Amino acid sequence: MRRKRRQRLPKEPVVLDIEKLSHEGRGIAHLDGKVIFVEDALPSEQVSAVYTQRRDAFDQAKTQEIISASPFRVEPPCEYARVCGGCSLQHFEAKQQLAFKSEVLHELLQHALADSSYEKLPALEGPLLGYRRKARLAVRYVHKKSQVLIGFREKSSSFITVMDHCEVLDERVSLLLPDLKELIGSLEAYQQIPQIEVALGDELDDAPSMALVFRHLVALSENDLEKLTALARERNFALYLQGGGPETVYKHYPAEGEERLYYALPDYELRLAFHPMDFTQVNAAINRLMVPKALSLLALDQDDTVLDLFCGLGNFTLPAARTAAQVLGVEGSTDMVDRGRENASRMGLENIEFSSADLATQDQNRPWTGRQFSKILLDPPRSGAIEIIAELAALKAQRIVYVSCNPATLARDAQCFRDNGYRLASAGVMDMFPQTTHVESIALFLPA
C-alpha cells in the first residue's frame, strides 16, 4: 500500500481574519472555504500567517505578523512565551482567558444536554503567575549551544526552550534554574540526566518544602553525588534520585527524616503529607478555594455518609470528615490509599476509611457495594468516570459533586448521569492552570 504523500506547504504567508478560538486556544479562520487553525491568534484579529501543516479537512498555520490586534491582546509576562510550549495564552488578557474557558465548558455541556438549564457558577480565580508547584522539566546538553538546557519543550517541537526562569513556576524553583543548568553542566554525567521532577509544598517548620527528583541513565559517580548534594544543602531542597522506573526513586539528601512534603488546608486545620512523586494539585491557592467549594455544593452535615472516588491522598476526604459522620475514600493506587490512611491517622480522624479499587472498569464487587451514601464526590482523571456512573446513580445519593480536569469527558458523563436519573444543577470553571488552555471545572448533580 502506497503511503499518501504530504501536501507541499506554500512558502508565502496568507492574510487571515480570525473568527473565534478553538477549544485548544488556536484562532479559527477560513480561506477558500477551508478551516485554518492559527497559533498565537485571537478573535477579531487580522494576521499574516505561514502554513505549518495541510490536511484534507483543515490546515494549520502560525502567526507571523499581527496586522490588526485584538483589544484583548497583551504583552506576555514571560519573555519566552512565544517559543515555550508550557503556556499558550499569555498573549490573551487574563479575564478573557477565564471567559474563554467558561465558554468552552458551557458550550460542551449545552451541546451534550440539549435544552437542559443549570446554574453557571462564578469562576474560582487565583494567582496568574508563580502558581505551579508540580512540573516535569526536560534536561538536555546541546552541543551546538555548548550548554545545558532545562525547561519545557518548545511549541510543537521536541526541542527544549532556552530559558533561565519561568513565570508560571513557583518562584522557589524558577530562581533555581540557572544554578541547576550550571551544576548539571559540571557533572561527569551531564549528558545522562534527561529530566527533573519538581514538587513543592508549603513552607512549614524548618523542613525542605521543595523536592527535586533527578532521573539519571547511568550510575552517578561519588563526585557527581557530592555536587548534587552540595546544591541541595545550599538551596534547601530534598534531593531524590531515579535510576530506573518510578519504583527506583529514593531520597538521597537529607538522609534523615521521612520522604514527605506537606501542604495545609487551613479552613479545616489540616496538614497533608505527600511523597514528591504523588499526585497533588498544581495550584495550591486554587486548591484552597476548590475544596470548600466542593464541600459547600455537597451541603454536608453531621449525619452524612460520603463516598469520595478517585480520592488520591485525601484532598477532599479529610476535609469532608471534619463535618460528615463517615467518609469512604476509594482510589486505584495502593500507594495513595496508604498515604490517605497515613494522613487520616496523622490528623486524628477516625471516621474515614480508605480502599483501593480499579475505577476504570466495571466490577460487581466494589468497596461501596451494599452500603448507602447520602453524598458522593468524584475527581476522575482526564478519561472521566463513564464506567461507574450507572453504579453511582444506583446508590441514590442526595447530591453528587464532580470535579473535572477535562470538560469534554465531563459533558459526556453529564449526559450519562441524565440518562441514569440525575440532572445537572450547576457548573463552573476553576482557573487551576492560568495562561494555558487547560479547563478545570466543578459540577453538581441532583436527582431528577
C-alpha positions as CSV (number, residue, x, y, z in Angstrom):
1,M,0.0,0.0,0.0
2,R,1.4,3.3,-1.0
3,R,1.8,5.9,1.7
4,K,0.0,9.2,1.0
5,R,2.4,12.0,0.2
6,R,2.3,15.1,2.4
7,Q,0.9,18.2,0.8
8,R,3.6,20.7,0.0
9,L,3.4,23.8,2.1
10,P,3.1,27.2,0.5
11,K,6.0,29.4,1.3
12,E,4.2,32.7,1.1
13,P,2.3,34.0,4.1
14,V,-1.5,34.4,3.9
15,V,-3.7,37.1,5.4
16,L,-6.4,35.7,7.7
17,D,-9.4,37.1,9.6
18,I,-9.7,35.3,13.0
19,E,-13.3,34.5,13.8
20,K,-13.0,32.8,17.2
21,L,-10.8,30.4,19.3
22,S,-10.9,26.6,19.1
23,H,-11.2,24.7,22.3
24,E,-7.4,24.2,22.1
25,G,-6.9,28.0,22.1
26,R,-6.0,28.4,18.4
27,G,-7.5,31.1,16.2
28,I,-10.1,29.8,13.7
29,A,-10.1,31.3,10.2
30,H,-11.5,30.3,6.8
31,L,-9.7,30.6,3.4
32,D,-11.3,29.4,0.2
33,G,-13.9,27.6,2.2
34,K,-11.4,25.6,4.3
35,V,-10.8,25.9,8.1
36,I,-7.4,27.0,9.2
37,F,-6.3,26.8,12.9
38,V,-3.9,29.6,13.6
39,E,-1.4,29.5,16.5
40,D,-0.9,32.8,18.5
41,A,-4.0,34.5,17.1
42,L,-7.0,35.9,18.9
43,P,-10.7,36.6,17.8
44,S,-11.3,39.7,15.7
45,E,-7.7,39.9,14.7
46,Q,-6.3,40.1,11.2
47,V,-3.0,38.3,10.9
48,S,-0.3,37.3,8.4
49,A,0.4,33.6,8.9
50,V,2.5,30.8,7.4
51,Y,1.3,27.3,6.9
52,T,2.7,24.6,9.2
53,Q,0.5,21.7,8.1
54,R,-2.0,21.0,5.4
55,R,-4.7,18.3,5.6
56,D,-7.7,17.3,3.6
57,A,-10.1,18.5,6.3
58,F,-8.2,21.5,7.7
59,D,-4.9,23.4,7.6
60,Q,-2.7,24.7,10.4
61,A,-0.7,27.9,10.5
62,K,1.4,30.1,12.7
63,T,1.0,33.8,13.2
64,Q,3.9,35.7,11.6
65,E,2.6,39.3,12.0
66,I,-0.4,40.9,13.7
67,I,-1.9,43.3,11.2
68,S,-4.9,44.3,13.3
69,A,-4.7,43.4,17.0
70,S,-7.5,42.4,19.3
71,P,-8.2,44.9,22.2
72,F,-7.6,41.9,24.5
73,R,-4.1,41.2,23.2
74,V,-1.4,41.9,25.9
75,E,2.3,41.6,26.1
76,P,3.1,38.2,27.6
77,P,4.6,38.5,31.1
78,C,7.2,35.9,30.2
79,E,9.9,36.6,27.6
80,Y,9.8,33.0,26.5
81,A,6.1,32.8,25.9
82,R,6.1,32.9,22.1
83,V,8.5,29.9,22.0
84,C,7.8,27.8,25.1
85,G,5.1,25.2,25.0
86,G,4.4,25.4,28.7
87,C,1.9,28.2,28.2
88,S,-0.2,29.1,25.2
89,L,-2.4,32.0,26.3
90,Q,-0.1,34.5,27.8
91,H,-0.9,37.0,25.0
92,F,-4.6,36.9,26.0
93,E,-5.9,39.2,28.7
94,A,-6.5,37.3,31.9
95,K,-10.2,37.9,32.4
96,Q,-10.7,37.0,28.7
97,Q,-8.8,33.8,29.3
98,L,-11.2,32.9,32.0
99,A,-14.2,33.9,29.9
100,F,-12.9,31.7,27.1
101,K,-12.6,28.7,29.4
102,S,-16.1,29.2,30.7
103,E,-17.4,29.4,27.2
104,V,-15.6,26.1,26.4
105,L,-17.2,24.3,29.4
106,H,-20.7,25.6,28.9
107,E,-20.7,25.1,25.1
108,L,-19.8,21.4,25.7
109,L,-22.3,20.9,28.4
110,Q,-25.1,22.6,26.5
111,H,-24.3,20.5,23.4
112,A,-24.4,17.3,25.5
113,L,-27.6,18.2,27.4
114,A,-29.5,19.9,24.7
115,D,-32.1,22.3,26.3
116,S,-31.3,21.5,29.9
117,S,-30.9,24.5,32.1
118,Y,-28.5,24.8,35.0
119,E,-26.8,27.5,37.2
120,K,-23.5,28.9,35.8
121,L,-21.2,29.2,38.9
122,P,-18.8,32.1,39.2
123,A,-15.2,31.1,38.3
124,L,-12.7,30.4,41.0
125,E,-9.7,32.7,40.4
126,G,-6.2,32.7,41.9
127,P,-2.7,34.0,41.1
128,L,-1.9,34.3,37.4
129,L,1.9,33.7,37.8
130,G,4.2,31.7,40.1
131,Y,1.4,29.2,40.9
132,R,2.8,26.0,39.5
133,R,4.1,23.6,42.2
134,K,4.4,20.4,40.2
135,A,6.3,20.1,36.9
136,R,8.5,17.7,34.9
137,L,11.4,19.7,33.4
138,A,13.2,18.3,30.4
139,V,17.1,18.4,30.5
140,R,19.5,18.2,27.6
141,Y,23.1,19.1,26.8
142,V,23.1,20.8,23.4
143,H,26.4,20.6,21.7
144,K,25.7,23.4,19.2
145,K,25.0,25.7,22.1
146,S,27.6,24.2,24.4
147,Q,25.2,24.4,27.3
148,V,22.7,22.5,29.3
149,L,19.1,23.4,28.7
150,I,16.4,22.9,31.4
151,G,12.7,23.7,30.9
152,F,9.6,22.9,28.9
153,R,9.5,21.9,25.3
154,E,9.1,24.4,22.6
155,K,5.7,24.7,20.9
156,S,5.1,21.8,18.5
157,S,8.7,20.7,18.9
158,S,10.9,18.3,20.8
159,F,13.4,21.0,21.4
160,I,13.8,22.4,24.9
161,T,13.2,26.1,25.3
162,V,16.3,28.2,26.1
163,M,15.2,29.7,29.4
164,D,16.7,30.9,32.7
165,H,13.4,31.4,34.6
166,C,9.7,30.5,34.3
167,E,7.0,33.0,35.2
168,V,4.4,30.3,36.0
169,L,6.6,28.1,38.1
170,D,6.7,28.7,41.8
171,E,9.5,31.2,42.4
172,R,11.4,28.8,44.6
173,V,12.2,26.6,41.6
174,S,12.2,29.3,38.9
175,L,15.1,31.1,40.6
176,L,16.9,27.8,40.8
177,L,17.1,27.1,37.1
178,P,20.4,28.9,36.4
179,D,22.1,27.1,39.2
180,L,20.7,23.7,38.0
181,K,22.0,24.3,34.5
182,E,25.4,25.2,35.8
183,L,25.5,22.3,38.1
184,I,24.5,19.7,35.6
185,G,26.9,21.1,33.1
186,S,29.7,20.4,35.6
187,L,28.8,16.7,36.2
188,E,30.5,13.7,34.7
189,A,27.0,12.5,33.8
190,Y,26.0,15.8,32.2
191,Q,24.6,14.0,29.1
192,Q,22.8,11.3,31.1
193,I,20.2,13.3,33.1
194,P,17.1,13.7,30.9
195,Q,14.6,15.2,33.3
196,I,14.0,16.7,36.7
197,E,10.7,16.1,38.5
198,V,9.7,19.1,40.7
199,A,7.4,19.0,43.7
200,L,6.8,21.8,46.2
201,G,4.8,22.0,49.4
202,D,4.0,24.7,51.9
203,E,6.9,26.2,53.9
204,L,6.2,24.6,57.3
205,D,8.7,24.4,60.1
206,D,12.3,24.0,59.1
207,A,11.9,21.0,56.8
208,P,12.5,21.4,53.0
209,S,9.4,22.5,51.1
210,M,10.9,21.6,47.7
211,A,12.0,18.2,46.3
212,L,13.8,17.6,43.0
213,V,13.9,14.1,41.5
214,F,16.8,13.7,39.1
215,R,16.4,11.0,36.5
216,H,19.8,9.5,35.6
217,L,20.5,7.0,32.9
218,V,23.9,5.9,34.3
219,A,25.1,5.3,37.8
220,L,26.3,8.6,39.3
221,S,29.9,8.9,40.5
222,E,30.7,10.0,44.0
223,N,32.0,13.3,42.7
224,D,28.6,14.0,41.0
225,L,26.7,12.9,44.1
226,E,28.7,15.3,46.2
227,K,28.0,18.2,43.8
228,L,24.2,17.5,43.7
229,T,24.1,17.2,47.5
230,A,26.0,20.4,48.0
231,L,23.5,22.3,45.9
232,A,20.6,20.7,47.7
233,R,22.1,21.7,51.1
234,E,22.8,25.2,49.9
235,R,19.4,25.8,48.4
236,N,17.4,23.8,50.9
237,F,15.7,21.2,48.8
238,A,15.3,17.5,49.2
239,L,17.4,15.6,46.6
240,Y,15.8,12.4,45.2
241,L,17.4,10.1,42.6
242,Q,15.8,7.9,40.0
243,G,17.9,5.4,38.2
244,G,15.1,3.4,36.5
245,G,11.3,3.2,36.8
246,P,9.2,5.1,39.4
247,E,9.9,2.3,41.9
248,T,13.6,3.2,41.9
249,V,13.0,6.8,43.3
250,Y,14.7,7.3,46.7
251,K,15.7,10.3,48.8
252,H,19.5,10.8,48.8
253,Y,19.6,14.1,50.9
254,P,18.9,14.8,53.6
255,A,19.4,11.2,54.8
256,E,17.3,11.7,57.9
257,G,13.6,12.4,58.1
258,E,10.7,10.9,56.2
259,E,10.2,11.2,52.4
260,R,7.4,13.8,52.6
261,L,6.4,17.3,51.8
262,Y,3.3,19.0,53.2
263,Y,0.5,21.3,52.2
264,A,-2.0,22.8,54.5
265,L,-5.8,23.3,54.3
266,P,-6.2,26.0,57.0
267,D,-10.0,26.1,56.7
268,Y,-10.1,22.6,58.0
269,E,-7.0,22.7,60.3
270,L,-5.3,20.0,58.1
271,R,-1.8,19.3,57.1
272,L,-1.5,16.7,54.4
273,A,1.7,14.8,53.7
274,F,2.8,13.6,50.2
275,H,5.7,12.0,48.5
276,P,7.2,14.1,45.7
277,M,6.0,11.6,43.1
278,D,2.4,11.6,44.4
279,F,-0.3,13.4,42.5
280,T,-1.2,16.7,44.2
281,Q,-3.0,19.8,42.8
282,V,-0.6,22.0,40.8
283,N,-2.1,25.3,42.1
284,A,-2.2,25.5,45.9
285,A,-4.2,28.7,46.0
286,I,-7.0,27.3,43.8
287,N,-7.0,24.1,45.8
288,R,-7.7,26.0,48.9
289,L,-10.7,27.5,47.2
290,M,-11.8,24.4,45.4
291,V,-12.1,22.1,48.5
292,P,-14.5,24.4,50.3
293,K,-16.5,25.0,47.1
294,A,-16.9,21.2,46.5
295,L,-18.0,20.6,50.1
296,S,-20.4,23.5,50.1
297,L,-22.0,22.1,47.0
298,L,-22.3,18.8,48.8
299,A,-24.1,20.6,51.6
300,L,-22.6,18.3,54.2
301,D,-24.0,17.9,57.7
302,Q,-23.1,15.7,60.7
303,D,-25.4,12.9,59.6
304,D,-24.0,12.4,56.1
305,T,-22.1,9.4,54.8
306,V,-19.8,10.4,52.0
307,L,-18.3,8.4,49.1
308,D,-15.2,10.1,47.7
309,L,-14.0,8.4,44.5
310,F,-10.5,8.9,42.9
311,C,-9.7,10.3,46.3
312,G,-5.9,10.3,46.0
313,L,-4.2,11.1,49.3
314,G,-7.4,12.5,50.8
315,N,-7.6,16.1,49.4
316,F,-11.4,16.1,49.7
317,T,-11.7,13.0,52.0
318,L,-10.1,14.5,55.1
319,P,-11.9,17.9,54.9
320,A,-15.2,16.1,54.4
321,A,-14.6,14.1,57.6
322,R,-14.4,17.3,59.6
323,T,-18.2,17.5,59.1
324,A,-19.7,14.2,57.9
325,A,-20.4,11.2,60.1
326,Q,-18.4,8.8,57.9
327,V,-16.3,9.1,54.7
328,L,-15.1,6.3,52.4
329,G,-12.3,7.2,50.1
330,V,-11.6,5.0,47.1
331,E,-8.6,5.2,44.8
332,G,-6.9,3.0,42.3
333,S,-3.3,3.4,43.5
334,T,-2.5,1.4,46.6
335,D,0.3,3.9,47.4
336,M,-2.1,6.7,47.5
337,V,-4.5,4.7,49.7
338,D,-1.6,4.2,52.1
339,R,-1.0,7.9,52.0
340,G,-4.6,8.7,52.7
341,R,-4.6,6.4,55.7
342,E,-1.3,8.0,56.9
343,N,-2.9,11.4,56.7
344,A,-6.0,10.4,58.5
345,S,-4.0,8.9,61.3
346,R,-1.7,11.9,61.5
347,M,-4.7,14.2,61.8
348,G,-6.5,12.0,64.3
349,L,-9.6,11.4,62.0
350,E,-11.2,8.1,62.9
351,N,-14.4,8.4,60.8
352,I,-12.5,7.7,57.5
353,E,-11.9,4.5,55.5
354,F,-9.7,4.2,52.5
355,S,-9.9,1.4,50.0
356,S,-8.3,0.5,46.7
357,A,-10.3,-0.4,43.6
358,D,-9.9,-0.2,39.8
359,L,-12.4,2.6,38.9
360,A,-11.7,2.4,35.2
361,T,-13.5,-1.0,34.8
362,Q,-16.9,-2.3,35.6
363,D,-17.0,-4.6,38.7
364,Q,-19.7,-6.1,40.8
365,N,-17.6,-6.2,43.9
366,R,-16.9,-2.6,44.9
367,P,-15.8,-1.3,48.3
368,W,-19.1,0.5,48.5
369,T,-21.2,-2.5,47.5
370,G,-24.2,-3.0,49.8
371,R,-23.7,0.4,51.6
372,Q,-25.6,3.6,51.5
373,F,-24.2,7.1,50.9
374,S,-26.1,10.4,51.2
375,K,-23.4,12.4,49.3
376,I,-20.9,11.4,46.6
377,L,-17.8,13.3,45.3
378,L,-15.6,12.2,42.4
379,D,-12.5,13.7,40.9
380,P,-11.5,11.4,38.0
381,P,-8.6,11.7,35.5
382,R,-9.0,13.2,32.1
383,S,-10.7,10.0,30.8
384,G,-13.6,10.7,33.1
385,A,-15.8,8.2,35.0
386,I,-18.2,6.8,32.4
387,E,-17.6,3.2,33.7
388,I,-19.0,3.8,37.1
389,I,-21.8,6.3,36.6
390,A,-24.7,3.8,36.5
391,E,-23.3,2.2,39.7
392,L,-23.2,5.6,41.4
393,A,-26.7,6.6,40.3
394,A,-28.0,3.3,41.8
395,L,-26.8,4.5,45.2
396,K,-29.4,7.2,45.0
397,A,-27.3,9.9,46.8
398,Q,-28.9,13.2,47.5
399,R,-26.0,15.1,45.9
400,I,-23.1,14.3,43.6
401,V,-20.2,16.7,43.0
402,Y,-18.0,16.1,40.0
403,V,-14.5,17.8,39.8
404,S,-13.2,17.6,36.3
405,C,-9.9,18.3,34.5
406,N,-11.4,17.7,31.1
407,P,-14.7,19.4,30.0
408,A,-15.2,17.0,27.1
409,T,-15.5,14.0,29.4
410,L,-17.5,15.9,32.0
411,A,-20.0,16.8,29.3
412,R,-20.1,13.1,28.1
413,D,-20.5,12.0,31.7
414,A,-23.2,14.6,32.4
415,Q,-25.3,13.1,29.7
416,C,-24.8,9.6,31.3
417,F,-25.9,11.0,34.7
418,R,-29.0,12.4,33.0
419,D,-29.7,9.0,31.4
420,N,-29.5,7.5,34.9
421,G,-31.8,9.8,36.7
422,Y,-29.7,12.8,37.7
423,R,-29.8,16.4,36.4
424,L,-27.0,18.9,36.1
425,A,-27.9,21.6,38.7
426,S,-24.8,23.9,38.4
427,A,-21.3,24.0,36.9
428,G,-18.4,26.4,36.6
429,V,-14.7,26.7,35.9
430,M,-11.7,26.9,38.3
431,D,-8.6,28.6,37.0
432,M,-6.2,25.8,38.1
433,F,-3.8,26.5,35.1
434,P,-3.7,30.2,34.2
435,Q,-2.0,31.2,30.9
436,T,-2.9,27.8,29.4
437,T,-6.0,26.3,27.7
438,H,-6.4,23.7,30.4
439,V,-10.0,23.8,31.8
440,E,-10.7,22.7,35.4
441,S,-14.3,22.7,36.4
442,I,-16.8,21.6,39.0
443,A,-20.4,20.4,38.6
444,L,-23.3,19.5,40.9
445,F,-25.8,16.7,40.0
446,L,-29.2,16.3,41.8
447,P,-31.9,13.6,41.4
448,A,-34.1,14.5,38.5
